[in-house]
Amino acid sequence: MASIVVASSVVAPAAFAAASSAVSTSESTSVKAFSGLKSSTLFASKAQSLSSVQNGSRVQCMQVWNPMGQTKFETFSYLPALTDDQIAKQVDYMIQQKLIPCLEFDINSDGVSRANNQSPGYYDGRYWTMWKLPMFGCNDASQVLREIGECKKEYPSCFVRVLGFDNVRQVQICGFLVARPN
């Protein structure tokens, strides 16, 4: 390998000299320097100040979410609130995938809190309370929407979420928020 590199470095200047003597001086061209992934001549009109801190890309959406008073849970919680039609479509998809819908609600909207003990436990805000039983045998999204309405009516100041549970693998496959506190 090293002998090939050395041989090519010896042959290359000789080949370059032969090629350059064949080209007249009027036909010679200069090669512009290349810096970075894109040529600097393409974006020369856009001046950048060196005092600004950037990650080198043009992405403007890389910001940190402020969690103070804006608690977020599950998959769709960063989107606007889902309508009943959108919730029904998600539940229909869960049922088509043979998942079992399950509702949970959370009274503590402040996140993890330990009032009486320093060790983690069931009532420290990390666990949600199940609304009734999982809906085994549910085959229609309207059944789930009715249960969501009952849960929101009973606990209007709670978060409510729908989970898709796989009873074969015994794991939660999907979950999304359907109600926020009033």
Buried (B, 14 or more C-beta within 10 A) or exposed (E): EEEEEEEEEEEEEEEEEEEEEEEEEEEEEEEEEEEEEEEEEEEEEEEEEEEEEEEEEEEEEEEEEEEEEEBEBBEBBEEEEBEEEBBBEBBBEBBEEEBBBBBBBBEBBEEEEEEEEEEEEEBBBEEBBEBEEBBEEBEEBEBBBEBBEEBBEEBEEBBBBBBBBBEEEEEEBBBBBBBBEE
